[in-house]
């Protein structure tokens, strides 16, 4: 069975500070990992994905994530956040089939 | 259209009524998914359509839920005899052939059962 754990349900930070949103997964098969962002009252937008190759993945809006197989993690980072990054972030795991398993989300709140 | 289109964007219905939610996937996308997003529950997979294959309905929570996809394009999710616990955001998504597991979501249909 596959599972995704997002360790923090809420992360408050100040503008221009760095941020890391944590994601750990469990899977017995090859994994594909994704981060999605959901702005208030909107759908999910793909931020970045890891399918294979380089373990450091760069996405939109200055975000990046690193796939760590030994730690079964895929943490999302940004060196300097903006007010506009306030949103809910979801880590998702895909495996040998087409379904994505989502974490419960992390609400990132960027304060001035 | 450019993205996955869902309608209605908001629906308030009385308990016991039936509702239909519509999804128009991105043109050319062969796969279509329905997910449900509830407070505190995260995103739950409901159903998956791929081309002309039989759909994977394994995520539908009860027999009050059904979905169809006509002509390999537009999909309708139907909830019969709605209950208050059906209140959620219903998200549709689609992905292209050989999409590398990447799926694109619509903005959702917010359903409130009163």
Interface residues (C-beta under 8 A of the other chain):
Chain A: X32 X34 X36 X42 X43 X44 X45 X46 X49 X51 X90 X94 X98 X99 X100 X101 X102 X103 X104 X105
Chain B: X4 X31 X33 X40 X41 X42 X43 X45 X48 X50 X56 X91 X93 X95 X100 X101 X102 X103 X104 X105 X106 X107 X108
